[in-house]
Amino acid sequence: MADEPPWAITPSGLALTVRLTPKGGRDAIDGVERLADGRAVLKARVRAAASEGAANAALIRLVAATLGVAPSRVTLTGGATARLKRLRVEGDPSALAAKLAGAASG
């Protein structure tokens, strides 16, 4: 469990768990963090404030740009009002996982 990434391969792409920091000063992926319960999350920050869905929309754009997919292929599936988010990314799972691994490592 300690080496599990914050994403899981699905038949249509990836399921991703993200810990989002709104008003973070810049839009960036900041690596992987291990929560107290042992789960891994991808750390991300966006400039947008957490109001009226602006931070969620910025997160979707950031993940899409990082993975080289259209924002319409990234869907928020959980955590709309929470710091921990669940995203679904449609595309080639192996390619997406490789790009995320590269982005998460710095």
N, C-alpha and C positions, 0 to 999 in steps of 0.2 A: 504494500500500500504506500510505502514511503516514496517510491519512485514513480507512482502513477501520475500522469500529466493531468492538467485540469480540463482535458477534453476527452471525448469518447467518440470512436468511429461509429457512424450509423449507416444504414444502407444508402442514404441520399447525401451524406456529407459528414458533418461533425456536430456534436452537442458540446457546448462550451460553458464553463462556469467562470464568471468574472467578478472580481471585487472592484467596483467603480468608485473613484474619487472625483466628484464634481468640483468645479472651480479649482482645478488642480494646477492652473497656471499655463499648461500646455496640453496638447493632445498627444498621448504616448502610451505605449505598452511598457510596463516597468518590471516585467519578469513574472516569475511564479512565486506564490507565497503559500505556506502551509498553515492552515487554520488550527486552532487548539484541538479540534476533533479529528485532526489528521487529514482532512480533505485538502486537496490542492486547488488553488484558484489562480487565474491569470489576473495580475494587477494591471489596472488601466486607470488613466487620469484624462479628464477632458476639461477644457476651459469653460464650457457651458455650465450654468447653474442648474440645480435640480428643481426646476420649476416648469410646469406645463410640458413635461416630456422632453425638454431641450437636451438634458444630459443623456438621456436614452438615445435620442436621435444622433447625437454626437458620437456616442459609443458605437452605434451601428455603422456610421460612416468611417470611424477609425478602424474597426475590425475589417470592414469591406476593403478599405485601402490597403491595410496590412496584408490581407490575403489575396489581393488582386481580383476581387469579385465585385459585381454590382451590388450596391446597397440593398436592392430588392431581394437578394439571395441570403440576406442576414435577417433573422427574425428574433425578436425578444419573446421568449416563451415563458419566462417567469421572473419575478422580482421587479416589476415595473416601478414600485415605490420603495424598494429596499436597496441596500448597498450591494448585496450579492445578487447577481443577475444570471439567468440561464438564457443562452442564445443557441439558435440552430443556424448552421451555415450550410447551404446547399452547394454541392460541387464534388469534385473527385476527392474522396476522403484521404487518400495517401498524400496527394499533393498539398491539400489544406493542412494536414497534420505536420508535414515537413516545413511548410512556411511558418506555422505557429511555433514550432520548436525553435526555428531560427530567430524569430522575433522575441520569443520569451527568454532566450539566452543572452540577449543584449545586442 
